[in-house]
Structure formats: structure tokens, C-alpha cells
Amino acid sequence: MNETAVTTNDLDRLTERVEKAAALVQQLREDRARLERERDDHSRRVRELEERLQTLEHRLQGQDPSALVQELSTLKKEQRDWTAERRDIASRVETLIKKLERLDG
């Protein structure tokens, strides 16, 4: 009877160890599946970024980005200058209209 209790105790411990190992294997499978999904998502994002980069490079067509930024800055300054000049001309025209109205009146 004593030997039967020892065998039962050993079987209980073995059962517990097998169940823990099975749970660990299941967890490892879930982790692997999650990591594979993350890898696939990362690969997809990398491909999308590569496509965007190629599109931007095609748009630039060999132009120097810093030169384009400089040109854009120059164009914005010219736009501001033209806007100021336009306001000045509008003000002069208004002044001339008022003078003409006084002459007519």
C-alpha cells in the first residue's frame, strides 16, 4: 500500500509537470503566432514606406531637396512683396479716386 501511494504521488507530480509543459508549449505557440503577425505588419509597413520613398524620389526627379526648399522660400518672399505692393497700389488708387470725386463734386 505504501508503494501504491508513492506511485500515485509520482504520477500526480508527473501529471502536473506534463500539464505545465503543455501550457508552456501552448503559450509559446501563441507568442510565435503573435510575433509572426507583428513581423508581417512590420514588413508591410516597410514596403509601404519604400513605395512612398520611390514615389517622392520620382517626383523630385533628381532635384536637390535643399534647392527646392530655398526656391520655395524665395517664392514665398516674392509673394509677400507682391502682396505688399498690391496693397500700396490699392491705397494709391483709392486716394486718386477720392481726389477725382472732390474735383467732380
Secondary structure, 3 states (H helix, E strand, C coil): CHHHHHHHHHHHHHHHHHHHHHHHHHHHHHHHHHHHHHHHHHHHHHHHHHHHHHHHHHHHCCCCHHHHHHHHHHHHHHHHHHHHHHHHHHHHHHHHHHHHHHHHC
